[in-house]
Amino acid sequence: MRRFVLPTGMAGTLPLFLETIGTTEEASKMVRPEGYPFYHWLQTVAGEGLFSVNGRAFALPANTGVLLQPGVPHSYESVGGGWDTAYLTFGGPAVPDILLPLGMLEPNPIRWEPGDDSPLARFIEDMMDRLEASDDLFGFNASADVYRFLMTLRQYGQFDNRSAIIRSSEKLRPLLDWMESNYADPDVDLERMRKVLEMPPSTLNVLFRHTFGFSPYAYLIQLRLRKSKELLIGLPDETIKTIAERVGFRDASHFVATFRRKTGLPPEQFRKLYE
């Protein structure tokens, strides 16, 4: 059993701060009718637990965890003997804005692939090792670790039986590589993208939206704009019209309008930032 309680004071003023972190063997049923005052992550290391929240109960076997918002009533207990868990609690004004786009505000079980090579297998133990080895008086390193944990959880976790983002991105990898080589072609459209992966347009759209949060064509536009920024900076004497053509826009006016809408600046003004 290991446990760290971070010092109060400046840590509590950070936009994201760690309150406690630890591992333990759950020996008795835990009932919290008023919830916990901070965000609470609980995961199973070995054995199995039963977690109850919002009128429903679900199992927490190994390689599974759940994230609760502050003040949510819940209870949990061991199932069939020993139940080893790891946990961390955290807070801060930035947490809701972090969790909302990640789709992690609902207390649903989150699973990940078993094995020591999983990035989530030892994340909490490694966090505690770093805390033990350093004097993080103000909680800056712990705050960064909590943020990395949430990003890793979103990347490798499986939510409501949906594939993890990393798996979706692997399915899309041939198309992403193809787009990297063909973004300059103004004739690239959804039909040509679909043929690369040999899947229906509806399936391709769903896969892209799950992985990136927007459509394949929106991804292409983002890619073209990123390439245009590289050219605007790297080729300061090149005309806007030429750069527009080199990244797949049919005319300069469409390029300028799209660039300004997405970045807030016209291309020429963006270029001046790097002169």
C-alpha positions as CSV (number, residue, x, y, z in Angstrom):
1,M,0.0,0.0,0.0
2,R,1.3,3.4,-1.0
3,R,-0.3,6.8,-0.5
4,F,0.7,10.4,-1.1
5,V,-1.2,13.5,0.0
6,L,0.0,16.6,-1.8
7,P,0.6,19.7,0.3
8,T,-2.1,22.3,0.2
9,G,-1.4,26.0,-0.5
10,M,-0.2,26.9,-3.9
11,A,-1.1,23.5,-5.4
12,G,-4.7,24.2,-4.7
13,T,-4.5,27.4,-6.8
14,L,-3.3,25.6,-9.9
15,P,-5.8,25.2,-12.8
16,L,-5.3,21.4,-12.4
17,F,-3.9,19.9,-9.2
18,L,-3.4,16.5,-7.6
19,E,-4.9,15.9,-4.2
20,T,-4.1,12.3,-3.3
21,I,-2.7,9.3,-5.1
22,G,-2.1,5.8,-3.9
23,T,-2.6,2.0,-4.1
24,T,-4.5,-0.1,-1.5
25,E,-6.3,-3.4,-0.9
26,E,-10.0,-2.8,-0.4
27,A,-10.9,-4.7,2.7
28,S,-14.4,-3.5,3.3
29,K,-17.3,-1.9,1.5
30,M,-16.9,1.9,0.9
31,V,-20.1,3.9,0.9
32,R,-20.1,7.6,0.1
33,P,-23.6,9.0,0.2
34,E,-22.4,12.5,-0.5
35,G,-19.6,11.5,-2.9
36,Y,-16.0,12.7,-2.7
37,P,-15.1,16.4,-2.8
38,F,-12.7,16.1,-5.7
39,Y,-12.6,14.2,-9.0
40,H,-11.9,10.6,-8.1
41,W,-10.3,8.0,-10.4
42,L,-10.4,4.4,-9.2
43,Q,-8.9,1.4,-11.1
44,T,-8.5,-2.3,-10.4
45,V,-4.9,-3.6,-10.3
46,A,-5.8,-7.2,-9.4
47,G,-9.0,-9.0,-8.4
48,E,-12.4,-7.5,-9.0
49,G,-14.7,-4.9,-7.5
50,L,-18.4,-3.9,-7.8
51,F,-19.0,-0.2,-8.3
52,S,-22.4,1.4,-7.8
53,V,-23.3,4.9,-9.0
54,N,-26.5,6.6,-10.2
55,G,-28.7,3.7,-9.5
56,R,-26.6,1.1,-11.4
57,A,-23.8,-1.3,-10.6
58,F,-21.0,-2.6,-12.8
59,A,-18.0,-4.8,-12.3
60,L,-14.4,-3.4,-12.2
61,P,-12.1,-6.2,-13.2
62,A,-8.4,-5.8,-13.8
63,N,-7.5,-3.1,-16.4
64,T,-10.7,-1.3,-15.7
65,G,-11.4,2.0,-13.9
66,V,-14.0,4.7,-13.4
67,L,-13.8,8.5,-13.0
68,L,-16.3,10.3,-10.8
69,Q,-17.1,14.0,-10.6
70,P,-17.1,15.7,-7.1
71,G,-20.1,15.1,-5.0
72,V,-21.5,12.1,-6.8
73,P,-22.9,9.5,-4.4
74,H,-21.4,6.1,-4.9
75,S,-20.2,2.9,-3.2
76,Y,-17.8,0.0,-4.1
77,E,-16.7,-3.3,-2.6
78,S,-14.6,-6.3,-3.4
79,V,-16.0,-9.3,-5.3
80,G,-14.8,-12.7,-4.3
81,G,-11.9,-11.9,-2.2
82,G,-8.9,-9.6,-2.5
83,W,-9.2,-6.5,-4.6
84,D,-6.2,-4.3,-5.2
85,T,-6.8,-0.8,-6.5
86,A,-5.0,2.3,-7.5
87,Y,-6.5,5.7,-7.3
88,L,-5.9,9.4,-7.7
89,T,-8.0,12.4,-6.8
90,F,-7.6,15.8,-8.3
91,G,-9.3,19.2,-8.9
92,G,-8.9,22.7,-10.3
93,P,-11.0,25.1,-12.3
94,A,-9.6,23.8,-15.6
95,V,-10.8,20.2,-15.1
96,P,-14.3,20.5,-16.6
97,D,-12.9,22.2,-19.7
98,I,-10.4,19.3,-20.0
99,L,-12.9,16.4,-19.4
100,L,-15.8,17.7,-21.5
101,P,-14.2,17.4,-25.0
102,L,-12.6,14.1,-23.9
103,G,-16.0,12.7,-23.2
104,M,-15.1,11.7,-19.7
105,L,-17.7,13.4,-17.5
106,E,-20.0,10.4,-17.2
107,P,-19.1,7.7,-14.6
108,N,-18.8,4.8,-17.0
109,P,-16.3,2.0,-16.8
110,I,-13.2,2.6,-18.9
111,R,-11.2,-0.4,-20.0
112,W,-7.8,-0.9,-21.6
113,E,-5.7,-3.7,-23.1
114,P,-4.0,-6.0,-20.5
115,G,-0.3,-6.4,-20.4
116,D,2.7,-4.6,-18.9
117,D,3.4,-2.8,-22.2
118,S,0.1,-0.9,-21.9
119,P,0.8,2.8,-21.1
120,L,-1.9,2.7,-18.4
121,A,-0.6,-0.4,-16.7
122,R,2.0,1.3,-14.4
123,F,1.0,5.0,-14.9
124,I,0.0,5.6,-11.3
125,E,2.9,3.6,-9.8
126,D,5.3,5.7,-12.0
127,M,3.6,8.9,-10.8
128,M,4.2,7.9,-7.2
129,D,7.8,7.0,-8.0
130,R,8.4,10.5,-9.4
131,L,6.7,12.0,-6.4
132,E,8.9,10.0,-4.1
133,A,12.1,11.0,-6.0
134,S,11.4,14.7,-6.2
135,D,10.5,17.6,-3.9
136,D,7.4,18.8,-5.7
137,L,6.6,21.4,-3.1
138,F,4.1,23.4,-5.2
139,G,2.6,20.5,-7.1
140,F,3.7,21.6,-10.6
141,N,5.1,18.2,-11.6
142,A,2.1,16.4,-10.2
143,S,-0.3,18.7,-12.1
144,A,1.5,17.9,-15.3
145,D,1.3,14.2,-14.5
146,V,-2.4,14.3,-13.9
147,Y,-2.9,16.0,-17.3
148,R,-0.7,13.4,-19.0
149,F,-2.7,10.7,-17.2
150,L,-6.0,12.0,-18.6
151,M,-4.6,12.3,-22.1
152,T,-3.2,8.7,-21.9
153,L,-6.5,7.5,-20.6
154,R,-8.4,9.0,-23.4
155,Q,-6.0,7.7,-26.0
156,Y,-5.8,4.1,-24.9
157,G,-9.0,3.7,-22.9
158,Q,-12.1,2.0,-24.3
159,F,-15.3,3.9,-23.5
160,D,-18.7,2.2,-23.6
161,N,-17.2,-0.7,-25.7
162,R,-16.0,1.8,-28.4
163,S,-12.5,1.2,-29.8
164,A,-9.8,3.3,-28.3
165,I,-8.6,6.3,-30.3
166,I,-5.2,4.6,-31.0
167,R,-7.0,1.7,-32.7
168,S,-9.1,4.0,-34.8
169,S,-6.1,6.0,-35.9
170,E,-4.3,2.7,-36.9
171,K,-7.3,1.9,-39.2
172,L,-7.0,5.3,-40.7
173,R,-3.2,5.3,-41.1
174,P,-3.2,4.2,-44.8
175,L,-5.6,7.1,-45.7
176,L,-3.7,9.6,-43.5
177,D,-0.5,8.7,-45.3
178,W,-2.2,9.0,-48.7
179,M,-3.6,12.4,-47.8
180,E,-0.1,13.5,-46.7
181,S,1.1,12.7,-50.3
182,N,-1.9,14.0,-52.2
183,Y,-3.1,17.1,-50.3
184,A,-1.9,19.3,-53.1
185,D,-4.3,17.7,-55.6
186,P,-7.4,20.0,-55.7
187,D,-9.5,17.0,-57.0
188,V,-9.2,15.0,-53.8
189,D,-12.7,14.4,-52.5
190,L,-14.6,12.0,-50.2
191,E,-15.0,9.4,-53.0
192,R,-11.2,9.1,-53.6
193,M,-10.6,9.0,-49.8
194,R,-13.2,6.2,-49.5
195,K,-11.5,4.1,-52.2
196,V,-8.1,4.2,-50.3
197,L,-9.7,2.3,-47.3
198,E,-12.4,0.5,-49.4
199,M,-15.2,1.4,-47.0
200,P,-18.6,3.2,-47.3
201,P,-18.5,7.0,-46.9
202,S,-20.7,6.8,-43.8
203,T,-18.3,4.4,-42.1
204,L,-15.4,6.7,-43.0
205,N,-17.1,9.7,-41.6
206,V,-17.9,7.9,-38.3
207,L,-14.4,6.7,-37.9
208,F,-12.9,10.2,-38.6
209,R,-15.3,11.9,-36.2
210,H,-14.6,9.4,-33.5
211,T,-10.9,9.8,-33.9
212,F,-10.5,13.5,-34.6
213,G,-13.8,15.0,-33.9
214,F,-14.5,16.2,-37.5
215,S,-15.0,14.9,-41.0
216,P,-12.4,13.5,-43.4
217,Y,-12.7,16.7,-45.6
218,A,-12.3,18.9,-42.6
219,Y,-9.1,17.0,-41.8
220,L,-7.9,17.6,-45.3
221,I,-8.5,21.3,-45.0
222,Q,-6.5,21.4,-41.7
223,L,-3.7,19.5,-43.4
224,R,-3.6,22.0,-46.3
225,L,-3.6,24.9,-43.9
226,R,-0.8,23.4,-41.9
227,K,1.3,22.9,-45.1
228,S,0.5,26.4,-46.2
229,K,1.9,27.8,-42.9
230,E,5.1,25.9,-43.5
231,L,5.4,27.5,-46.9
232,L,4.4,31.0,-45.8
233,I,7.2,30.9,-43.2
234,G,9.8,28.9,-45.3
235,L,9.3,30.7,-48.6
236,P,8.8,34.4,-47.7
237,D,9.1,35.5,-51.3
238,E,6.5,33.1,-52.7
239,T,3.2,34.7,-53.8
240,I,0.0,33.8,-51.9
241,K,-1.5,32.5,-55.2
242,T,1.4,30.1,-55.7
243,I,1.2,28.8,-52.1
244,A,-2.6,28.4,-52.5
245,E,-2.0,26.2,-55.6
246,R,0.8,24.2,-53.9
247,V,-1.5,23.1,-51.1
248,G,-4.5,22.2,-53.2
249,F,-6.7,25.3,-53.3
250,R,-8.1,26.1,-56.7
251,D,-7.9,29.9,-56.3
252,A,-6.2,32.4,-54.0
253,S,-9.4,34.0,-52.8
254,H,-10.8,30.7,-51.4
255,F,-7.5,30.0,-49.7
256,V,-7.3,33.5,-48.1
257,A,-10.9,33.3,-46.9
258,T,-10.4,29.7,-45.5
259,F,-7.1,30.6,-43.9
260,R,-8.5,33.7,-42.2
261,R,-11.6,31.9,-41.0
262,K,-9.6,29.1,-39.4
263,T,-6.6,31.0,-38.0
264,G,-8.1,34.5,-37.4
265,L,-5.4,36.1,-39.7
266,P,-5.0,36.5,-43.4
267,P,-1.9,34.7,-44.8
268,E,0.2,37.8,-45.4
269,Q,-0.4,38.9,-41.8
270,F,0.5,35.5,-40.5
271,R,3.7,35.5,-42.5
272,K,4.7,38.9,-41.0
273,L,4.7,37.3,-37.5
274,Y,7.8,35.3,-38.6
275,E,9.7,38.1,-40.4
